């Protein structure tokens, strides 16, 4: 008398092993392919980028005047400007770029001096920016923090770079 063997269970196990192997191989291939899209090094500004706040004061009508000079060795495109409204506040988190009325163009959260994809502020140039704070809920600004930005060419592409090493902080008088 012959005993019938059920080979159905073995073929299901082989199918699962092949499916898992195929999924692992596809996952590793997609991972290797996606790694090429991530930049290897963080984009940084050259060491000679620097700006200086020549003057920052209030005028009538709650207008904040900020005069900035490029005292570095490289051209810059603009800056991020954030403020504090208290002397106890250590981190400037109030974005002032949305209140700009003169001296540049608002682009996202930055103030750009001339046009996009161009570093238009040469070394020793200065610009006066006016921010209207009368309609905002900020109140009086205690200090401002300015981070320069520039456009740099990396791998034949123009990139927008924040120069976090050149950040300055100025108390408003």
LOKOLTI-603754 format. One record per residue: residue number from 1; residue in three letters; x, y, z of N, C-alpha, C in turn. Coordinates in steps of 0.1 Angstrom, whole numbers. Layout:
BEGIN
+-----+--------+-------+-------+-------+-------+-------+-------+-------+-------+-------+
! num ! residu !    nu !    nv !    nw !   cau !   cav !   caw !    cu !    cv !    cw !
+-----+--------+-------+-------+-------+-------+-------+-------+-------+-------+-------+
! NUM !    ALA !     X !     Y !     Z !     X !     Y !     Z !     X !     Y !     Z !
...
+-----+--------+-------+-------+-------+-------+-------+-------+-------+-------+-------+
***
This chain:
BEGIN
+-----+--------+-------+-------+-------+-------+-------+-------+-------+-------+-------+
! num ! residu !    nu !    nv !    nw !   cau !   cav !   caw !    cu !    cv !    cw !
+-----+--------+-------+-------+-------+-------+-------+-------+-------+-------+-------+
!   1 !    UNK !     8 !   -12 !     0 !     0 !     0 !     0 !     9 !    13 !     0 !
!   2 !    UNK !     6 !    21 !    -9 !    14 !    34 !   -11 !     8 !    45 !    -3 !
!   3 !    UNK !    17 !    53 !     4 !    12 !    64 !    12 !    13 !    77 !     3 !
!   4 !    UNK !     2 !    84 !     2 !     3 !    97 !    -6 !     9 !   107 !     3 !
!   5 !    UNK !    20 !   114 !    -3 !    26 !   125 !     4 !    20 !   138 !     0 !
!   6 !    UNK !    18 !   147 !     9 !    12 !   160 !     6 !    24 !   170 !     4 !
!   7 !    UNK !    27 !   174 !    -8 !    38 !   183 !   -11 !    34 !   197 !   -12 !
!   8 !    UNK !    21 !   200 !   -10 !    16 !   213 !   -11 !    22 !   222 !     0 !
!   9 !    UNK !    24 !   218 !    12 !    30 !   226 !    22 !    44 !   231 !    19 !
!  10 !    UNK !    52 !   223 !    13 !    66 !   226 !    10 !    66 !   237 !    -1 !
!  11 !    UNK !    57 !   236 !   -11 !    57 !   246 !   -22 !    52 !   260 !   -17 !
!  12 !    UNK !    44 !   260 !    -7 !    39 !   273 !    -1 !    51 !   280 !     6 !
!  13 !    UNK !    59 !   272 !    14 !    70 !   277 !    21 !    81 !   282 !    11 !
!  14 !    UNK !    83 !   275 !     1 !    93 !   280 !    -9 !    88 !   293 !   -16 !
!  15 !    UNK !    75 !   295 !   -18 !    70 !   307 !   -23 !    72 !   319 !   -14 !
!  16 !    UNK !    70 !   316 !    -1 !    72 !   327 !     9 !    87 !   331 !    10 !
!  17 !    UNK !    96 !   321 !    10 !   110 !   324 !    10 !   114 !   332 !    -2 !
!  18 !    UNK !   109 !   328 !   -14 !   112 !   336 !   -26 !   107 !   350 !   -25 !
!  19 !    UNK !    95 !   352 !   -20 !    88 !   365 !   -19 !    96 !   374 !   -10 !
!  20 !    UNK !   100 !   369 !     2 !   108 !   377 !    11 !   122 !   381 !     5 !
!  21 !    UNK !   128 !   371 !    -1 !   141 !   374 !    -7 !   140 !   384 !   -18 !
!  22 !    UNK !   129 !   383 !   -26 !   127 !   393 !   -37 !   125 !   407 !   -31 !
!  23 !    UNK !   117 !   408 !   -20 !   114 !   421 !   -14 !   127 !   427 !    -8 !
!  24 !    UNK !   135 !   419 !    -2 !   148 !   424 !     4 !   157 !   429 !    -7 !
!  25 !    UNK !   158 !   422 !   -18 !   167 !   426 !   -29 !   161 !   439 !   -35 !
!  26 !    UNK !   148 !   440 !   -37 !   143 !   452 !   -43 !   144 !   464 !   -33 !
!  27 !    UNK !   143 !   462 !   -20 !   144 !   473 !   -11 !   159 !   478 !   -11 !
!  28 !    UNK !   168 !   469 !   -11 !   182 !   473 !   -11 !   186 !   481 !   -24 !
!  29 !    UNK !   180 !   477 !   -35 !   183 !   484 !   -48 !   177 !   498 !   -48 !
!  30 !    UNK !   164 !   499 !   -43 !   158 !   512 !   -42 !   166 !   521 !   -32 !
!  31 !    UNK !   171 !   516 !   -21 !   178 !   523 !   -11 !   191 !   529 !   -18 !
!  32 !    UNK !   198 !   520 !   -25 !   211 !   525 !   -31 !   208 !   535 !   -42 !
!  33 !    UNK !   197 !   534 !   -49 !   193 !   544 !   -59 !   190 !   557 !   -53 !
!  34 !    UNK !   182 !   557 !   -42 !   177 !   569 !   -35 !   189 !   576 !   -28 !
!  35 !    UNK !   199 !   569 !   -24 !   211 !   575 !   -17 !   218 !   585 !   -26 !
!  36 !    UNK !   217 !   584 !   -39 !   223 !   593 !   -48 !   216 !   607 !   -49 !
!  37 !    UNK !   204 !   608 !   -44 !   197 !   620 !   -44 !   199 !   629 !   -32 !
!  38 !    UNK !   205 !   623 !   -22 !   208 !   630 !    -9 !   222 !   636 !   -10 !
!  39 !    UNK !   223 !   650 !    -7 !   237 !   656 !    -8 !   245 !   650 !     3 !
!  40 !    UNK !   258 !   647 !     0 !   267 !   641 !    10 !   272 !   651 !    20 !
!  41 !    UNK !   275 !   664 !    16 !   279 !   674 !    25 !   269 !   685 !    26 !
!  42 !    UNK !   268 !   691 !    37 !   259 !   702 !    39 !   264 !   714 !    31 !
!  43 !    UNK !   255 !   722 !    25 !   259 !   734 !    18 !   263 !   745 !    28 !
!  44 !    UNK !   275 !   750 !    27 !   279 !   760 !    36 !   284 !   772 !    27 !
!  45 !    UNK !   283 !   784 !    33 !   289 !   796 !    27 !   304 !   796 !    29 !
!  46 !    UNK !   311 !   804 !    20 !   325 !   805 !    22 !   328 !   812 !    35 !
!  47 !    UNK !   340 !   810 !    40 !   344 !   816 !    53 !   344 !   831 !    54 !
!  48 !    UNK !   345 !   838 !    43 !   346 !   853 !    43 !   332 !   860 !    43 !
!  49 !    UNK !   321 !   853 !    44 !   308 !   860 !    44 !   306 !   866 !    57 !
!  50 !    UNK !   302 !   879 !    57 !   300 !   886 !    69 !   291 !   899 !    67 !
!  51 !    UNK !   282 !   902 !    76 !   275 !   914 !    75 !   275 !   921 !    88 !
!  52 !    UNK !   272 !   934 !    88 !   273 !   943 !   100 !   261 !   952 !   100 !
!  53 !    UNK !   255 !   953 !   112 !   243 !   962 !   113 !   249 !   975 !   117 !
!  54 !    UNK !   248 !   985 !   108 !   253 !   999 !   111 !   244 !  1006 !   120 !
!  55 !    UNK !   231 !  1004 !   118 !   221 !  1012 !   125 !   208 !  1004 !   126 !
!  56 !    UNK !   202 !  1004 !   138 !   189 !   998 !   140 !   181 !  1006 !   150 !
!  57 !    UNK !   171 !  1013 !   145 !   163 !  1022 !   154 !   149 !  1023 !   150 !
!  58 !    UNK !   140 !  1028 !   159 !   126 !  1030 !   156 !   124 !  1044 !   151 !
!  59 !    UNK !   115 !  1046 !   142 !   110 !  1059 !   138 !    96 !  1061 !   141 !
!  60 !    UNK !    90 !  1072 !   138 !    76 !  1074 !   141 !    67 !  1064 !   134 !
!  61 !    UNK !    56 !  1060 !   141 !    47 !  1051 !   135 !    51 !  1037 !   136 !
!  62 !    UNK !    60 !  1034 !   146 !    65 !  1020 !   148 !    72 !  1014 !   136 !
!  63 !    UNK !    80 !  1022 !   129 !    88 !  1017 !   118 !   102 !  1014 !   123 !
!  64 !    UNK !   106 !  1002 !   120 !   120 !   998 !   124 !   129 !  1000 !   112 !
!  65 !    UNK !   139 !  1008 !   113 !   149 !  1011 !   103 !   161 !  1002 !   106 !
!  66 !    UNK !   166 !   994 !    97 !   178 !   986 !    98 !   187 !   989 !    87 !
!  67 !    UNK !   199 !   994 !    89 !   209 !   996 !    79 !   220 !   985 !    80 !
!  68 !    UNK !   222 !   978 !    69 !   231 !   967 !    69 !   242 !   969 !    59 !
!  69 !    UNK !   255 !   966 !    63 !   266 !   967 !    55 !   272 !   953 !    53 !
!  70 !    UNK !   276 !   950 !    40 !   283 !   938 !    37 !   298 !   940 !    40 !
!  71 !    UNK !   303 !   936 !    51 !   317 !   938 !    54 !   325 !   925 !    52 !
!  72 !    UNK !   320 !   916 !    44 !   327 !   904 !    41 !   335 !   904 !    28 !
!  73 !    UNK !   340 !   893 !    24 !   347 !   892 !    11 !   339 !   887 !    -1 !
!  74 !    UNK !   327 !   883 !     2 !   318 !   877 !    -9 !   305 !   885 !   -10 !
!  75 !    UNK !   299 !   884 !   -22 !   286 !   890 !   -24 !   275 !   882 !   -17 !
!  76 !    UNK !   265 !   888 !   -13 !   254 !   881 !    -6 !   241 !   885 !   -14 !
!  77 !    UNK !   231 !   877 !   -12 !   218 !   879 !   -19 !   207 !   885 !   -10 !
!  78 !    UNK !   209 !   883 !     3 !   199 !   888 !    12 !   201 !   883 !    26 !
!  79 !    UNK !   190 !   882 !    34 !   192 !   877 !    48 !   179 !   872 !    53 !
!  80 !    UNK !   180 !   864 !    64 !   168 !   861 !    72 !   169 !   871 !    84 !
!  81 !    UNK !   157 !   876 !    89 !   157 !   884 !   100 !   147 !   880 !   110 !
!  82 !    UNK !   151 !   877 !   122 !   142 !   873 !   133 !   144 !   882 !   145 !
!  83 !    UNK !   134 !   883 !   153 !   135 !   893 !   164 !   130 !   886 !   177 !
!  84 !    UNK !   133 !   893 !   188 !   128 !   890 !   201 !   121 !   902 !   206 !
!  85 !    UNK !   111 !   901 !   215 !   104 !   912 !   220 !   105 !   913 !   235 !
!  86 !    UNK !   115 !   906 !   241 !   117 !   906 !   255 !   132 !   904 !   258 !
!  87 !    UNK !   137 !   910 !   268 !   151 !   908 !   272 !   154 !   894 !   277 !
!  88 !    UNK !   144 !   887 !   282 !   146 !   873 !   287 !   146 !   863 !   276 !
!  89 !    UNK !   141 !   866 !   265 !   140 !   857 !   254 !   154 !   855 !   247 !
!  90 !    UNK !   159 !   843 !   247 !   173 !   841 !   242 !   173 !   838 !   227 !
!  91 !    UNK !   162 !   831 !   222 !   162 !   827 !   208 !   152 !   836 !   201 !
!  92 !    UNK !   157 !   842 !   190 !   149 !   851 !   182 !   140 !   842 !   173 !
!  93 !    UNK !   127 !   843 !   175 !   118 !   834 !   167 !   107 !   842 !   159 !
!  94 !    UNK !   106 !   855 !   161 !    96 !   863 !   154 !   102 !   867 !   140 !
!  95 !    UNK !    96 !   862 !   130 !   100 !   865 !   116 !    96 !   879 !   112 !
!  96 !    UNK !   105 !   888 !   109 !   102 !   902 !   105 !   101 !   904 !    90 !
!  97 !    UNK !   105 !   894 !    82 !   106 !   896 !    68 !    92 !   899 !    62 !
!  98 !    UNK !    82 !   894 !    68 !    68 !   897 !    63 !    64 !   911 !    64 !
!  99 !    UNK !    71 !   919 !    73 !    67 !   933 !    75 !    76 !   943 !    68 !
! 100 !    UNK !    84 !   938 !    58 !    93 !   947 !    50 !    85 !   956 !    41 !
! 101 !    UNK !    88 !   969 !    42 !    81 !   978 !    33 !    91 !   985 !    23 !
! 102 !    UNK !   104 !   985 !    26 !   113 !   992 !    18 !   127 !   986 !    19 !
! 103 !    UNK !   134 !   984 !     8 !   148 !   980 !     8 !   150 !   965 !     3 !
! 104 !    UNK !   141 !   959 !    -3 !   143 !   945 !    -8 !   130 !   939 !   -12 !
! 105 !    UNK !   130 !   926 !   -14 !   119 !   918 !   -18 !   117 !   907 !    -8 !
! 106 !    UNK !   104 !   905 !    -4 !   101 !   893 !     5 !   101 !   881 !    -4 !
! 107 !    UNK !   109 !   871 !    -1 !   108 !   858 !    -8 !   108 !   847 !     3 !
! 108 !    UNK !    96 !   841 !     4 !    94 !   831 !    15 !    97 !   838 !    28 !
! 109 !    UNK !   107 !   833 !    36 !   110 !   840 !    49 !   123 !   848 !    49 !
! 110 !    UNK !   127 !   852 !    37 !   139 !   859 !    35 !   137 !   873 !    29 !
! 111 !    UNK !   146 !   882 !    31 !   146 !   894 !    24 !   157 !   893 !    13 !
! 112 !    UNK !   154 !   894 !     1 !   163 !   893 !   -10 !   165 !   908 !   -16 !
! 113 !    UNK !   178 !   911 !   -18 !   180 !   925 !   -22 !   176 !   929 !   -36 !
! 114 !    UNK !   180 !   921 !   -46 !   177 !   925 !   -60 !   168 !   915 !   -67 !
! 115 !    UNK !   174 !   905 !   -72 !   167 !   895 !   -80 !   171 !   881 !   -76 !
! 116 !    UNK !   162 !   872 !   -80 !   165 !   858 !   -76 !   177 !   853 !   -84 !
! 117 !    UNK !   184 !   843 !   -78 !   196 !   836 !   -84 !   207 !   846 !   -86 !
! 118 !    UNK !   208 !   857 !   -78 !   219 !   866 !   -80 !   223 !   872 !   -67 !
! 119 !    UNK !   236 !   872 !   -64 !   242 !   878 !   -52 !   245 !   892 !   -55 !
! 120 !    UNK !   236 !   901 !   -52 !   237 !   915 !   -57 !   243 !   925 !   -47 !
! 121 !    UNK !   245 !   921 !   -35 !   251 !   930 !   -25 !   266 !   927 !   -25 !
! 122 !    UNK !   274 !   937 !   -30 !   288 !   935 !   -31 !   295 !   939 !   -18 !
! 123 !    UNK !   307 !   935 !   -15 !   314 !   939 !    -3 !   315 !   954 !    -2 !
! 124 !    UNK !   312 !   959 !    10 !   312 !   973 !    14 !   299 !   981 !    10 !
! 125 !    UNK !   290 !   974 !     3 !   277 !   980 !     0 !   269 !   980 !    13 !
! 126 !    UNK !   260 !   990 !    13 !   250 !   990 !    24 !   236 !   993 !    19 !
! 127 !    UNK !   227 !   988 !    27 !   213 !   990 !    23 !   204 !   993 !    35 !
! 128 !    UNK !   194 !  1001 !    34 !   186 !  1005 !    45 !   172 !   998 !    42 !
! 129 !    UNK !   168 !   990 !    52 !   155 !   983 !    51 !   146 !   989 !    62 !
! 130 !    UNK !   133 !   990 !    58 !   123 !   996 !    68 !   112 !   985 !    69 !
! 131 !    UNK !   109 !   982 !    82 !    99 !   972 !    86 !    88 !   979 !    93 !
! 132 !    UNK !    76 !   977 !    88 !    64 !   983 !    95 !    58 !   973 !   105 !
! 133 !    UNK !    60 !   977 !   118 !    56 !   968 !   129 !    43 !   974 !   136 !
! 134 !    UNK !    37 !   984 !   130 !    25 !   990 !   136 !    13 !   981 !   135 !
! 135 !    UNK !    11 !   973 !   125 !    -1 !   965 !   123 !     2 !   951 !   129 !
! 136 !    UNK !    13 !   948 !   133 !    16 !   934 !   138 !    14 !   933 !   153 !
! 137 !    UNK !    13 !   921 !   158 !    11 !   919 !   172 !    24 !   917 !   180 !
! 138 !    UNK !    35 !   921 !   173 !    48 !   918 !   179 !    51 !   928 !   191 !
! 139 !    UNK !    47 !   940 !   190 !    50 !   950 !   200 !    64 !   956 !   197 !
! 140 !    UNK !    70 !   960 !   207 !    84 !   966 !   205 !    94 !   955 !   204 !
! 141 !    UNK !   103 !   956 !   195 !   114 !   946 !   193 !   125 !   950 !   202 !
! 142 !    UNK !   130 !   940 !   209 !   142 !   941 !   218 !   155 !   939 !   211 !
! 143 !    UNK !   156 !   928 !   203 !   168 !   925 !   195 !   164 !   919 !   182 !
! 144 !    UNK !   174 !   919 !   173 !   172 !   913 !   160 !   184 !   903 !   158 !
! 145 !    UNK !   181 !   893 !   150 !   191 !   883 !   146 !   191 !   882 !   131 !
! 146 !    UNK !   202 !   884 !   125 !   203 !   884 !   110 !   212 !   874 !   105 !
! 147 !    UNK !   208 !   866 !    96 !   216 !   855 !    90 !   217 !   858 !    75 !
! 148 !    UNK !   228 !   860 !    70 !   230 !   863 !    55 !   227 !   850 !    47 !
! 149 !    UNK !   222 !   852 !    35 !   220 !   841 !    25 !   226 !   845 !    12 !
! 150 !    UNK !   229 !   835 !     4 !   235 !   837 !    -9 !   232 !   825 !   -18 !
! 151 !    UNK !   233 !   828 !   -31 !   231 !   817 !   -41 !   245 !   812 !   -45 !
! 152 !    UNK !   247 !   799 !   -44 !   259 !   792 !   -48 !   257 !   782 !   -58 !
! 153 !    UNK !   267 !   780 !   -67 !   266 !   769 !   -77 !   272 !   757 !   -71 !
! 154 !    UNK !   265 !   746 !   -70 !   269 !   733 !   -66 !   265 !   723 !   -76 !
! 155 !    UNK !   275 !   716 !   -82 !   272 !   705 !   -92 !   263 !   711 !  -103 !
! 156 !    UNK !   267 !   723 !  -108 !   261 !   729 !  -120 !   246 !   733 !  -117 !
! 157 !    UNK !   243 !   735 !  -104 !   229 !   739 !  -100 !   231 !   751 !   -91 !
! 158 !    UNK !   222 !   761 !   -92 !   222 !   772 !   -83 !   214 !   768 !   -70 !
! 159 !    UNK !   220 !   769 !   -59 !   214 !   765 !   -46 !   213 !   778 !   -37 !
! 160 !    UNK !   203 !   778 !   -29 !   200 !   789 !   -19 !   206 !   784 !    -6 !
! 161 !    UNK !   216 !   792 !    -1 !   224 !   787 !    11 !   223 !   797 !    22 !
! 162 !    UNK !   220 !   792 !    34 !   220 !   801 !    46 !   233 !   801 !    52 !
! 163 !    UNK !   239 !   812 !    55 !   252 !   814 !    61 !   251 !   814 !    76 !
! 164 !    UNK !   248 !   803 !    82 !   245 !   803 !    97 !   258 !   806 !   105 !
! 165 !    UNK !   270 !   805 !   100 !   282 !   808 !   107 !   284 !   823 !   108 !
! 166 !    UNK !   277 !   831 !    99 !   278 !   845 !    99 !   267 !   853 !   106 !
! 167 !    UNK !   259 !   845 !   113 !   247 !   851 !   120 !   252 !   862 !   130 !
! 168 !    UNK !   244 !   873 !   131 !   247 !   883 !   140 !   235 !   887 !   148 !
! 169 !    UNK !   237 !   892 !   160 !   226 !   896 !   169 !   229 !   911 !   173 !
! 170 !    UNK !   218 !   919 !   173 !   219 !   933 !   176 !   208 !   937 !   185 !
! 171 !    UNK !   211 !   944 !   195 !   200 !   950 !   204 !   195 !   963 !   199 !
! 172 !    UNK !   182 !   965 !   199 !   176 !   977 !   193 !   176 !   987 !   205 !
! 173 !    UNK !   180 !   999 !   202 !   181 !  1010 !   212 !   168 !  1019 !   210 !
+-----+--------+-------+-------+-------+-------+-------+-------+-------+-------+-------+
***
